[in-house]
Structure formats: C-alpha cells, structure tokens
Amino acid sequence: MKKSELIEKISKAVSKNTKTEVSKKLVDAVILETFTTIGKTVKKEGKQGIPGFGTFTLTKRAARQGRNPKTGETIKLKASKSIRFKPSTVLKGSL
C-alpha cells in the first residue's frame, strides 16, 4: 500500500466515524508526526510500545567482518544502530 492510499483510507474512515470531513493534508501531518515521535522516543529511551500494535526497540550491531559479494574481498563493517519491531499478540491474532 502506498502512503497516498493509506492517507485516503484513514481520511475516509475518520470522516465516516466522526461525521466530520477530515482533510488528507491533516491525516498526512498526523502520520508524519506519529512516526517522527516514535523515532525520537526510540532514539532517546531505546523503546516505544503501542498497546494492541507492538513494540519498537533500538538494537545495536557490533562492528564485524563482511564480504563484498562482487569481488569476494573481506571488508570491515562499522558498528550500527537499527530499529526492530515486535508485533503484539493482539496484532498477530488479527492476521
């Protein structure tokens, strides 16, 4: 699903449930702010849980040896950070 399709669905659903027209621009701003806030919270606190949806967790990877797939040459990979998502049992059960 594209972002524009997600915005369209959310806009229609909220407009239907509240019986008030909700603009796509407002929905886009809310989605952007939601994910920005999740990212900032994970960076600061290391974890962000959303009940009924799941948990985003900061993970750290140590520096390691890798291999260039094109040449087969051994290369050094720097330590890095990433985000993991673990879905809640509610979300898993709804699939």
C-alpha positions as CSV (number, residue, x, y, z in Angstrom):
1,M,0.0,0.0,0.0
2,K,1.3,3.4,-0.9
3,K,1.3,6.3,1.5
4,S,-1.3,8.1,-0.5
5,E,-3.6,5.1,-0.3
6,L,-3.1,4.9,3.4
7,I,-3.9,8.6,3.8
8,E,-7.1,8.2,1.7
9,K,-8.3,5.2,3.7
10,I,-7.7,6.9,7.1
11,S,-9.3,10.1,5.9
12,K,-12.4,8.3,4.7
13,A,-12.7,6.2,7.9
14,V,-12.2,9.1,10.3
15,S,-14.7,11.2,8.3
16,K,-17.2,8.4,8.4
17,N,-16.8,7.7,12.1
18,T,-16.9,11.4,13.2
19,K,-19.3,12.6,10.6
20,T,-16.9,15.5,10.0
21,E,-14.8,16.0,6.9
22,V,-11.1,15.3,7.7
23,S,-8.6,16.6,5.1
24,K,-5.9,14.4,3.6
25,K,-3.4,17.1,4.4
26,L,-4.3,16.8,8.2
27,V,-4.1,13.0,8.0
28,D,-0.7,13.2,6.3
29,A,0.6,15.6,9.0
30,V,-0.6,13.3,11.8
31,I,1.0,10.2,10.2
32,L,4.3,12.1,9.7
33,E,4.3,13.3,13.3
34,T,3.4,9.9,14.7
35,F,6.4,8.2,13.0
36,T,8.7,11.1,13.8
37,T,7.7,10.9,17.5
38,I,8.2,7.1,17.6
39,G,11.7,7.5,16.1
40,K,12.7,10.2,18.6
41,T,11.4,8.2,21.5
42,V,13.2,5.0,20.4
43,K,16.4,7.1,20.0
44,K,16.1,8.7,23.4
45,E,14.6,5.9,25.5
46,G,15.5,2.7,23.5
47,K,11.9,1.5,23.3
48,Q,8.4,2.6,22.3
49,G,5.4,0.4,22.8
50,I,1.9,0.9,21.3
51,P,-0.7,-1.2,23.1
52,G,-2.5,-3.6,20.7
53,F,0.0,-2.9,17.9
54,G,3.6,-3.7,19.0
55,T,6.9,-2.5,20.3
56,F,9.7,-0.7,18.5
57,T,13.1,-1.4,20.1
58,L,16.6,0.1,19.4
59,T,19.2,-2.5,18.5
60,K,22.9,-2.2,18.2
61,R,25.1,-4.2,15.9
62,A,28.8,-4.6,16.7
63,A,31.5,-3.9,14.1
64,R,32.2,-7.1,12.1
65,Q,33.9,-8.5,9.0
66,G,31.9,-8.7,5.9
67,R,32.4,-9.8,2.3
68,N,32.0,-7.8,-0.9
69,P,29.7,-10.0,-2.9
70,K,31.0,-8.8,-6.2
71,T,34.7,-9.3,-5.6
72,G,34.8,-11.7,-2.6
73,E,37.1,-9.2,-0.8
74,T,36.8,-9.1,3.0
75,I,35.7,-5.7,4.3
76,K,35.2,-4.1,7.7
77,L,31.6,-3.2,8.6
78,K,31.1,-0.4,11.1
79,A,29.0,-0.7,14.3
80,S,25.5,0.5,13.6
81,K,22.1,1.0,15.2
82,S,18.7,-0.2,13.9
83,I,15.1,-0.5,15.0
84,R,13.3,-3.7,15.5
85,F,9.5,-4.2,15.6
86,K,7.8,-6.9,17.6
87,P,4.1,-7.2,16.9
88,S,1.7,-7.6,19.9
89,T,-0.3,-10.8,20.4
90,V,-3.4,-8.8,19.5
91,L,-2.0,-7.8,16.1
92,K,-0.7,-11.3,15.5
93,G,-4.1,-12.8,16.4
94,S,-5.9,-10.5,13.9
95,L,-3.9,-11.7,10.9
